[in-house]
Amino acid sequence: MTSTLRNDMRTLLKTFGIQADEAVIAHLARNNQITQLRLRLVLEDLTDYGNDTPVEGLAFALEGEIGRPE
């Protein structure tokens, strides 16, 4: 894996992490009654491969819970 490819991937994931953090914090601020969120993070390949579809698609999901600090 090239350095540029890895850096592009890390930049995208870092941006996602920052924006997801801000979205969750804002959601919790608007909904004080929520004590715990159950979330699913999904990574999906949206590339148009034309007729050269990969043998195996790229899909990744992670589920977890986030509790409000007491």
Backbone bond lengths (Angstrom), bond angles and torsions (degrees), N, CA, C in turn:
res aa  C-N    CA-C-N  psi(-1)  N-CA   C-N-CA  omega(-1)  CA-C   N-CA-C  phi
1 M - - - 1.448 - - 1.526 107.91 -
2 T 1.319 115.61 130.44 1.458 119.38 -177.92 1.526 111.06 -75.10
3 S 1.316 114.66 158.02 1.462 121.41 179.21 1.527 110.87 -61.65
4 T 1.334 116.90 -40.12 1.462 121.05 -179.76 1.525 110.86 -63.97
5 L 1.316 116.88 -44.11 1.461 121.32 179.13 1.527 110.69 -61.32
6 R 1.306 116.13 -45.85 1.468 120.52 179.43 1.530 111.09 -64.34
7 N 1.319 117.62 -41.14 1.470 121.01 178.65 1.530 111.16 -65.16
8 D 1.334 117.11 -41.40 1.461 120.83 176.93 1.531 110.27 -60.19
9 M 1.315 116.59 -44.14 1.455 122.00 -179.58 1.527 110.49 -63.95
10 R 1.307 117.55 -45.25 1.469 121.48 179.99 1.529 111.45 -64.96
11 T 1.314 117.29 -38.73 1.468 121.07 177.98 1.526 110.23 -62.93
12 L 1.322 116.89 -45.99 1.459 121.07 179.10 1.531 111.10 -62.19
13 L 1.325 117.40 -45.26 1.463 120.77 -179.72 1.527 112.01 -67.19
14 K 1.335 117.12 -37.00 1.465 120.56 178.11 1.529 110.06 -65.43
15 T 1.332 116.43 -44.25 1.465 120.83 178.20 1.526 110.23 -61.62
16 F 1.325 117.02 -43.15 1.460 120.41 177.53 1.528 110.41 -59.70
17 G 1.318 116.79 -45.77 1.462 121.02 -178.91 1.514 112.62 -59.83
18 I 1.314 116.88 -43.74 1.470 121.39 179.86 1.521 110.29 -65.42
19 Q 1.324 117.08 -46.64 1.458 120.46 -178.36 1.528 111.79 -68.59
20 A 1.330 117.13 -36.93 1.465 120.39 177.49 1.524 110.28 -65.71
21 D 1.321 117.39 -41.29 1.463 121.88 177.83 1.525 110.11 -59.50
22 E 1.324 116.70 -47.07 1.463 121.01 179.93 1.524 111.40 -63.30
23 A 1.328 117.49 -39.24 1.467 121.26 -179.82 1.526 110.95 -66.64
24 V 1.324 117.63 -42.25 1.467 120.81 179.99 1.525 110.30 -67.04
25 I 1.322 118.00 -43.99 1.467 121.53 179.22 1.530 110.24 -60.85
26 A 1.334 117.30 -44.03 1.464 121.15 178.80 1.526 110.90 -64.62
27 H 1.312 117.03 -40.63 1.469 121.49 178.99 1.520 110.57 -62.48
28 L 1.322 116.66 -44.78 1.465 120.43 178.54 1.530 111.20 -65.23
29 A 1.319 117.33 -36.74 1.466 120.95 179.49 1.532 111.13 -65.71
30 R 1.324 116.71 -35.72 1.468 120.96 179.64 1.523 112.91 -79.19
31 N 1.323 117.28 -17.12 1.462 122.13 -174.22 1.527 109.63 -130.14
32 N 1.332 115.97 77.15 1.467 121.11 -176.15 1.521 113.82 -61.95
33 Q 1.332 117.62 -22.98 1.456 120.30 -177.65 1.536 112.95 -74.99
34 I 1.309 116.82 -14.98 1.471 120.35 -179.48 1.516 109.41 -73.76
35 T 1.324 116.27 125.46 1.461 119.92 176.29 1.525 111.58 -104.88
36 Q 1.338 115.98 -20.97 1.456 119.05 -178.90 1.519 109.59 -154.61
37 L 1.326 115.62 136.62 1.465 121.45 175.95 1.517 109.12 -108.38
38 R 1.299 116.33 140.70 1.461 121.75 170.97 1.520 105.48 -110.43
39 L 1.321 116.47 118.14 1.461 121.88 -172.98 1.517 112.31 -120.64
40 R 1.324 114.02 154.98 1.459 120.99 172.49 1.516 106.98 -127.86
41 L 1.310 116.57 124.58 1.464 122.62 174.80 1.523 106.96 -102.28
42 V 1.334 116.22 130.09 1.457 120.65 -174.63 1.519 109.98 -125.13
43 L 1.311 115.68 133.26 1.463 123.01 173.05 1.526 106.57 -112.15
44 E 1.328 115.96 121.86 1.458 120.59 -176.32 1.521 109.10 -133.23
45 D 1.298 117.13 132.97 1.462 122.51 177.90 1.523 109.06 -78.82
46 L 1.321 117.13 120.05 1.459 122.41 -179.34 1.527 112.43 -105.71
47 T 1.309 117.64 10.68 1.457 123.17 -176.90 1.532 111.19 -63.60
48 D 1.335 116.25 136.40 1.458 121.04 173.21 1.524 107.21 -88.62
49 Y 1.318 116.12 105.14 1.461 121.39 -178.16 1.528 112.43 -88.79
50 G 1.325 117.38 -1.79 1.459 119.72 -176.78 1.519 109.74 62.67
51 N 1.324 116.37 -128.12 1.467 121.44 179.90 1.525 113.16 -88.09
52 D 1.338 117.12 -3.68 1.466 121.02 -176.48 1.529 111.01 -100.86
53 T 1.312 117.70 52.33 1.458 122.21 -179.49 1.520 110.06 -59.77
54 P 1.351 117.16 134.69 1.461 119.72 179.19 1.533 111.21 -62.13
55 V 1.309 115.11 153.43 1.462 120.46 178.29 1.527 109.95 -60.43
56 E 1.314 115.32 -42.17 1.463 120.70 179.74 1.520 108.30 -128.50
57 G 1.328 116.60 127.09 1.459 121.34 -179.46 1.523 112.01 -73.87
58 L 1.311 115.32 161.81 1.455 122.04 177.88 1.517 108.85 -98.96
59 A 1.314 115.78 118.20 1.463 121.32 176.33 1.515 107.72 -150.93
60 F 1.325 115.79 135.77 1.460 121.10 -179.41 1.514 107.88 -147.78
61 A 1.320 117.06 134.44 1.459 121.41 177.36 1.519 108.95 -135.65
62 L 1.311 114.79 144.19 1.460 121.88 178.81 1.524 107.48 -134.14
63 E 1.320 116.77 129.34 1.464 120.79 178.93 1.516 109.49 -116.71
64 G 1.325 114.29 147.83 1.459 118.93 178.83 1.508 111.03 -169.86
65 E 1.311 114.95 176.74 1.451 121.44 -178.60 1.514 110.01 -119.85
66 I 1.317 114.40 144.69 1.461 122.08 176.91 1.507 106.35 -124.05
67 G 1.333 115.92 121.56 1.458 120.59 178.61 1.514 111.74 -100.76
68 R 1.333 115.54 146.69 1.458 121.22 178.24 1.526 107.56 -75.09
69 P 1.328 117.53 134.94 1.474 119.48 176.35 1.527 110.59 -61.43
70 E 1.299 115.80 143.36 1.465 119.73 -179.32 1.512 111.22 -92.01
